[in-house]
Amino acid sequence: MLKTKWNIAQTYLELVKEHSLLNVTNDDIINHSDVSRGTFYNNFNGQKSIQDYIQEKIANDIITPIKDDLDTREINTNDIHQAVLDISDSLIPTLYHHREMIKLLNDCELNHIWEDLLLDVMTEYMAPVLKNNRGSIKNDRIMLNYINLIIESWITEDNPTDPEAFKAILYQLSKQSITQLL
Amino acid sequence: MNKSKQKILNAFLSLINQKSVLEITNIDIINESGVAKGTFYHNFHSKDDIIKYSEMKIDRELVHSFVQKYRDENLPPVTPEVFVKIFCETAIPLVYEYRDQIRILHGSDVHEVWRHYLEVHYFRIMKKLFPEDNNFNIRLFIKYVNLVVAFWISNLIPMDQEDFQRKFMNLINNDVLDLPEK
C-alpha cells in the first residue's frame, strides 16, 4: 500500500518536471503510474494531497534527523554567528545526502515543500538567540529566509560544492552584505 | 497595450486569489474575464503563458526605466553600487505601481512558477552586466532582492516607496546577520 502511494507521488513529480506544475491532470498521473482510478482516489484526493504526502515524507526523512541533531547542541544565546554555524553543521550534510530529491522538487517549482519545514526548524533553533539579540522581527524573518536562500542556491546547482567547502562559504556569506555578492 | 490580454490576466489574478491554481481551468478564466473563447486561445495557450506574460509586462517597463535612468546619469561604469542605486530608484516605484498584481502572485500557489520566470530573466540580464561574477552569487543576489521586495509588497498596506527605498538600501548594504533596526 505504502509502496503504491510513493510510486504515485514519484510519477507525479516526474510528470510535473516534464510538463510543469500547471499542465498535469489527475488522469495523467493515473495513466502513467499504472494504478486504477479507484486505487488513486483511495490514496489521494488530488494533487494538493500528493504534495502534502511528499512533505510528510520529507519531514520524516530529512527534517527529523536535522532536528534531532540540533536538539543535542548547546546553544550560546549571545552568539548569532555560532548559531548559524550550528545550523549549517546540522543541515548541510543531511541536505547534501538528499540532494537528488531536493533538486527534483526545485525542478518542479515545489521548493516550498522542503523550505517551509526547514525554515520552521531554523526559526525554532534561533529563537532564543534572536530574542536575546535585538528587536526587529521583520529583520529576523529576512535573515532566516536569507539563510534558506543561500542553502537553496547551493543545493539546487547541477553539481553542488561538497558539504565541507560549502559550510565555509555559508559562514562567509552570513558575515557580509548583499552588495558584496557582486 | 492589449486590452483582452489585460482582461484575461485580471481574471486569472482574481481567481488565484480565491482558490488553488490546480482547481482553475481555462474555461474558468474565460468565464471570469468575459472574453470569447477564441480570443483567449489567440492570446494564451495555458496558465503558464499568463504568468509569464504578467512577469514580462512589468519587466519590460523595468528594463526601459533602468536604461533611461542610466542614460540620464551619463552612462557611469556599472559598479555594484551604481547598479543597486539605479535599480532602487527605478524598480521600486514600478513594483509599487504594480503592487496588487505582485501581492496576489506572491501570495498564491503559483508564486514559485512566477519567481522562476523572474529569476531566469534577471539572471540573463545580470550576467551580461557582471560577466566575471560567479553564477552562484548572481542567483543568490536575485533571490534576496526578490525576497525583500516581496516581503514589502505582501503587506496589505505597504510602507510608501520613499521609505522602502531607504530600507532597501539598508537591507542590501549591511551584513544580513546584523541588520540595523530602522
Interface residues (C-beta under 8 A of the other chain):
Chain A: S20 L21 L22 N23 G46 Q47 K48 I80 H81 V84 E109 L110 N111 H112 R134 G135 S136 K138 N139 R141 I142 M143 N145 Y146 L149 I150 E152 S153 W154 E157 L173 S174 K175 Q176 S177 I178 T179 Q180 L181 L182
Chain B: S20 V21 L22 S46 K47 D48 I51 P80 E81 F83 V84 V110 E112 V113 H116 F130 D133 F136 N137 I138 R139 L140 F141 K143 Y144 V145 L147 V148 F151 L171 I172 N173 N174 D175 V176 L177 D178 L179 E181
